[in-house]
Every structure is written in C-alpha cells, then in structure tokens.
Amino acid sequence: MEIPAKRWYQAVKERNSRRQFNSKIIEKRKIKKLNNLIEVLNNDIEGLRIILIQKEVEEIFTGIIGSYGKITGAPAYLAFVGREDISNMEEKIGYGGEAVILEATALELGSCWVSGTFKSDKVLADLNLNQKEKLYAISPIGYPEAKPTISERVLKKVIKSKKRLDLKKLIVNKNNLEKIPEWMITALETARLAPSALNRQPWRFKIEGNSIIIQLDNKEKNEERSKNIDCGIAMLHLEIGAMKAGFTGKWQYLKGDKVAIFSLD
Ligand SMILES: Cc1cc2nc3c(=O)[nH]c(=O)nc-3n(C[C@H](O)[C@H](O)[C@H](O)COP(=O)(O)O)c2cc1C
C-alpha cells in the first residue's frame, strides 16, 4: 500500500470517534474510493479481509453505559476480518483497518472502531467467514451529526477520549526529548494520537539509534480486548508521521512483549 502521508497526517489530526450519524447516504464516488483502498490492503496484507457493508446498522450496536455510547444511524459499516492462523494478525487488523478509517476521515466520513459494544452474531450473518477467519472489530461509516450529541459528549468525558499520555511517559528509555531527532518526535507524536480501546494507549516506545521499537505497556498478559490491535493502529500512525517529516522506513515484527521495530530505509 502506498501511504498518502500528507492526506492521512491531516486525517490523524481531524479524526475522532463518532457514534451518532444522520441518514445521508454515502456518495458512490466515496464508496468506490474506500473499496479501491480495501482491495489493495486485502491483497497486500496476508490474511486480512476488510469488508464494507452498505446496510443500516442500528440493531448490531449496544450501549456502553445503558444506552449511552450506542451507535445509531450509520448507513454502512466496515468489518475487520482476519485469519487466526497468520502471525501478528491483530497488528495487521489495526494497521490495515486504520488506513481505511483515515481515508474515510479524509473523505469527511465519520467512524468509530468497535471491538466490544456490538452483537457479533448479527454481523456474522452478513459475512461469509471461512473456518480460519475471525471477526476482530467493526466500524460504522457515514455522515456524523454536525456537532457531537449530548450522549456522545457524555461518553467522551467518561472515557476521557480526548486525552493522550505525554510523550515523555510513552518513551521508555529517553527522558530528554531534546536529544531525539525531529523526525522521530513527529513520528511519535503522530502515533500518540492513535485511537485505542477505552483510550488505554497501551503502546510504549524504545529508541534504538535510528530505529523505534513499539512494545506493550506492561508484561501482564493481554487483556480480553487485544492491545495488539491498538499497537497496529499506532504503527500506521507512526509511519505516517515519519513520512510527513520526510523519512520512510519499514516495520519488522518482534517476539515477546516487544511488538515491532521501525527502521529507516
Ligand atoms: C480497537 C478499538 C476498539 C474499540 N472498541 C470500542 C467499542 O467497543 N465501543 C466504543 O464505543 N468505542 C470503542 N472504541 C473507541 C475508543 O473508545 C476511542 O477510540 C478512544 O476513546 C479514543 O477516542 P477518539 O477515537 O475519539 O480519539 C475502540 C477503539 C479501538 C481502537
């Protein structure tokens, strides 16, 4: 996949989860753009299958606190499916899924990663999964209400979804940010803005020369909702930030609680 760095860097800044949509239908031109990107991603990333389903989605979402946080009104949704037997599938879901979310943002469409508050049986009825495939998450897609509704605002306050940890807290082996090259700061700042389940921001960064390692925040076993999907999302953000600063590189997966290392080309 070719990353349109400028376009998606802007989208990183503009994106925030939207949960209430109006009934405006998504233009065919935008559906086509998203489907073209999805085709490239599904071909490039082994085991990944993202599906855009044009269908009113109300009945598949549940609330977070009572009916608060329930997603309503979207005319379409994305299903993020992957093969369980492929290594690092969760990171790949996060990385590939966020590419579509950022392109949707650039097309002025709203979205919200959802891995918990939905009824998977209702979604599975729309998909034709083979035995090795698993549904990891979904996202509504559509035109959000012009301003966040009261329900959306209450939820964002409860989850503190606008807050992000300081970069100093995220970098495990350097506490003097002034000594870090500028491209790395841009890359890390872009990763820092990534969305994560419950806004838990489980990524930490270790700087090794001209490379950046992304790792999980602690050595405890993964929680029920995968932190590795969150890390995959942050990986794409980091790469976009590096490109924005004029640097390209490649990710390589690592073993154990370290997730992957980004090294410059
Ligand atoms: C992998 C993943 C799973 C998520 N699952 C849910 C969910 O089940 N329900 C929900 O309402 N929001 C969900 N979210 C949205 C997060 O709460 C949101 O991204 C976070 O609070 C940061 O807010 P922002 O996206 O507005 O920046 C999820 C986000 C991610 C990345």
PDBQT file of the ligand as one rigid body, heavy atoms in Angstrom, charges set to zero:
ROOT
HETATM    1  C1  LIG A 301      -9.507  -1.444  18.814  1.00  0.00    +0.000 C 
HETATM    2  C2  LIG A 301     -10.531  -0.473  19.344  1.00  0.00    +0.000 A 
HETATM    3  C3  LIG A 301     -11.717  -0.937  19.890  1.00  0.00    +0.000 A 
HETATM    4  C4  LIG A 301     -12.708  -0.040  20.332  1.00  0.00    +0.000 A 
HETATM    5  N1  LIG A 301     -13.896  -0.540  20.807  1.00  0.00    +0.000 NA
HETATM    6  C5  LIG A 301     -14.905   0.320  21.115  1.00  0.00    +0.000 A 
HETATM    7  C6  LIG A 301     -16.191  -0.185  21.493  1.00  0.00    +0.000 A 
HETATM    8  O1  LIG A 301     -16.404  -1.391  21.600  1.00  0.00    +0.000 OA
HETATM    9  N2  LIG A 301     -17.180   0.715  21.724  1.00  0.00    +0.000 N 
HETATM   10  C7  LIG A 301     -16.995   2.070  21.607  1.00  0.00    +0.000 A 
HETATM   11  O2  LIG A 301     -17.957   2.828  21.792  1.00  0.00    +0.000 OA
HETATM   12  N3  LIG A 301     -15.762   2.588  21.289  1.00  0.00    +0.000 NA
HETATM   13  C8  LIG A 301     -14.732   1.745  21.029  1.00  0.00    +0.000 A 
HETATM   14  N4  LIG A 301     -13.500   2.248  20.647  1.00  0.00    +0.000 N 
HETATM   15  C9  LIG A 301     -13.292   3.704  20.532  1.00  0.00    +0.000 C 
HETATM   16  C10 LIG A 301     -12.405   4.263  21.661  1.00  0.00    +0.000 C 
HETATM   17  O3  LIG A 301     -13.143   4.394  22.852  1.00  0.00    +0.000 OA
HETATM   18  C11 LIG A 301     -11.816   5.610  21.220  1.00  0.00    +0.000 C 
HETATM   19  O4  LIG A 301     -11.042   5.411  20.073  1.00  0.00    +0.000 OA
HETATM   20  C12 LIG A 301     -10.938   6.234  22.300  1.00  0.00    +0.000 C 
HETATM   21  O5  LIG A 301     -11.712   6.582  23.424  1.00  0.00    +0.000 OA
HETATM   22  C13 LIG A 301     -10.223   7.497  21.793  1.00  0.00    +0.000 C 
HETATM   23  O6  LIG A 301     -11.163   8.433  21.347  1.00  0.00    +0.000 OA
HETATM   24  P1  LIG A 301     -11.131   9.016  19.866  1.00  0.00    +0.000 P 
HETATM   25  O7  LIG A 301     -11.264   7.844  18.923  1.00  0.00    +0.000 OA
HETATM   26  O8  LIG A 301     -12.313   9.943  19.792  1.00  0.00    +0.000 OA
HETATM   27  O9  LIG A 301      -9.812   9.706  19.674  1.00  0.00    +0.000 OA
HETATM   28  C14 LIG A 301     -12.480   1.364  20.250  1.00  0.00    +0.000 A 
HETATM   29  C15 LIG A 301     -11.258   1.828  19.732  1.00  0.00    +0.000 A 
HETATM   30  C16 LIG A 301     -10.295   0.934  19.276  1.00  0.00    +0.000 A 
HETATM   31  C17 LIG A 301      -9.036   1.461  18.687  1.00  0.00    +0.000 C 
ENDROOT
TORSDOF 0
